[in-house]
Amino acid sequence: MTPGARAAAAIAVLEQVLAGRPAEVALTNWGRANRYAGSGDRAAVRDIVFDVLRCRRSCAALGGGQGARALVLGWARARGQEELFDGQGHAPAPPSAAEAGRVPEGAEAIDCPDWLAPSLRASLGDTFEPVMNSMQRRAPVFLRVNAARVTREAAVAALAAEGIVARPHPLARMALEVVEGARKVQSSVAYAGGLVELQDAASQAVVEMLPLSDGMAVLDHCAGGGGKTLAMAARARLQLFAHDAEVRRMADLPARAARAGVRVKITENPENTAPYDLILTDVPCSGSGSWRRDPEGKWAFTAERLATLLSIQAGIMDRAAAMVRAGGALGYATCSLLEAENAAQVAGFLTRHPDWRLEAERRFTPLEEGDGFYAAVLRAPA
Ligand SMILES: C[S@@+](CC[C@H](N)C(=O)[O-])C[C@H]1O[C@@H](n2cnc3c(N)ncnc32)[C@H](O)[C@@H]1O
């Protein structure tokens, strides 16, 4: 496919997205209906679609409309590639006078939803605009080297032998950033053999903050796919339990644990095996720290959803606190940049549980290259 034909394909996919289909579904549908497209074409179309979704407001301004064609036109203009719209072959038709577009302004220029701009600005202070700018770009691909299996240097060498170039990243001790060959990772022998896991570097750094040591009974209370469960397992020999309100989210965890060479017990009733020395609550949140990876979430998020999440988060912390042994620890984490979900949520917990104390807290933003995260470690009274 020519670059212009790929732009036209991205328009077709975005039409489905604007009609309400998740981007992943729309891309899969397009791939099935266009079998002639090779893996390079599919990857290129996917990149355009996600670039546009990350920068939807600014693309709309530049492209002069809200439709799929205007969005891709805006995307092309932002890159100085308006010539992709030349009408040759399968390329989109040249822009008309009505599609002149304009320079985006204010929150539009940094692709921030208007209603969230004041609270993000209050949360991020001087870094508000740089952080929002950084979220207009793709996230790097990070790996976590499985310390239970291999050293970071040996993992770099094993990946290099398969044409994947990765280098240590300073955010976390076992983090690698993939600088070449990212698309080969999931089919590599190093990945299949459990030497590395795909995991954001800040997500790894959150787990590094937890006071883990051999022999501890630990519960991952919101385990999801188990990214942090496995990272905890790699840090110490733990009696490790995983729980999630949606059990199906943990479906792949047993296979992932086996690949990593660690043991995790899945529990639907974590109270039955309480108390724990440490519980991690990686709570459901706005996801505002990972909008680079999930740009649809940025535009779909609402004030009503935020209010619901704040109440769920507080409820999860209170439930987990009751399962921590005397003197044990509660880890609280979000991939949110919003103060209300982060330090304010911890402050609320300490008001409800005045005998607990805050032992550590840290905020990560995409300016450090990983996703935006917040993590706190709370200590129970002895
Ligand atoms: C941020 S995700 C967890 C990501 C996971 N820890 C990881 O590192 O891959 C939050 C998870 O919390 C789960 N969840 C939502 N409400 C919950 C609740 N009340 N109790 C336990 N888990 C809940 C969701 O199903 C979701 O899988």
Ligand as a Chemical Component Dictionary entry (heavy atoms), coordinates in Angstrom:
data_LIG
# 
_chem_comp.id                   LIG 
_chem_comp.type                 NON-POLYMER 
_chem_comp.pdbx_formal_charge   0 
_chem_comp.three_letter_code    LIG 
# 
loop_
_chem_comp_atom.comp_id 
_chem_comp_atom.atom_id 
_chem_comp_atom.alt_atom_id 
_chem_comp_atom.type_symbol 
_chem_comp_atom.charge 
_chem_comp_atom.model_Cartn_x 
_chem_comp_atom.model_Cartn_y 
_chem_comp_atom.model_Cartn_z 
_chem_comp_atom.pdbx_ordinal 
LIG C1  C1  C 0  -5.707  -0.769 37.244 1  
LIG S1  S1  S 1  -6.447  -2.306 36.987 2  
LIG C2  C2  C 0  -5.255  -3.425 37.642 3  
LIG C3  C3  C 0  -4.042  -3.627 36.775 4  
LIG C4  C4  C 0  -3.128  -4.718 37.276 5  
LIG N1  N1  N 0  -2.806  -4.584 38.676 6  
LIG C5  C5  C 0  -1.829  -4.764 36.475 7  
LIG O1  O1  O 0  -0.777  -4.323 36.967 8  
LIG O2  O2  O -1 -1.877  -5.267 35.346 9  
LIG C6  C6  C 0  -7.686  -2.322 38.207 10 
LIG C7  C7  C 0  -8.384  -3.669 38.394 11 
LIG O3  O3  O 0  -9.246  -3.536 39.516 12 
LIG C8  C8  C 0  -10.342 -4.394 39.312 13 
LIG N2  N2  N 0  -11.405 -3.968 40.240 14 
LIG C9  C9  C 0  -12.383 -3.054 40.059 15 
LIG N3  N3  N 0  -13.123 -2.933 41.170 16 
LIG C10 C10 C 0  -12.611 -3.807 42.076 17 
LIG C11 C11 C 0  -12.939 -4.162 43.412 18 
LIG N4  N4  N 0  -13.948 -3.558 44.037 19 
LIG N5  N5  N 0  -12.199 -5.089 44.042 20 
LIG C12 C12 C 0  -11.170 -5.695 43.394 21 
LIG N6  N6  N 0  -10.821 -5.406 42.130 22 
LIG C13 C13 C 0  -11.516 -4.469 41.486 23 
LIG C14 C14 C 0  -10.654 -4.251 37.850 24 
LIG O4  O4  O 0  -11.369 -5.383 37.380 25 
LIG C15 C15 C 0  -9.257  -4.116 37.250 26 
LIG O5  O5  O 0  -8.791  -5.356 36.780 27 
# 
loop_
_chem_comp_bond.comp_id 
_chem_comp_bond.atom_id_1 
_chem_comp_bond.atom_id_2 
_chem_comp_bond.value_order 
_chem_comp_bond.pdbx_ordinal 
LIG C1  S1  SING 1  
LIG S1  C2  SING 2  
LIG S1  C6  SING 3  
LIG C2  C3  SING 4  
LIG C3  C4  SING 5  
LIG C4  N1  SING 6  
LIG C4  C5  SING 7  
LIG C5  O1  DOUB 8  
LIG C5  O2  SING 9  
LIG C6  C7  SING 10 
LIG C7  O3  SING 11 
LIG C7  C15 SING 12 
LIG O3  C8  SING 13 
LIG C8  N2  SING 14 
LIG C8  C14 SING 15 
LIG N2  C9  SING 16 
LIG N2  C13 SING 17 
LIG C9  N3  DOUB 18 
LIG N3  C10 SING 19 
LIG C10 C11 SING 20 
LIG C10 C13 DOUB 21 
LIG C11 N4  SING 22 
LIG C11 N5  DOUB 23 
LIG N5  C12 SING 24 
LIG C12 N6  DOUB 25 
LIG N6  C13 SING 26 
LIG C14 O4  SING 27 
LIG C14 C15 SING 28 
LIG C15 O5  SING 29 
# 
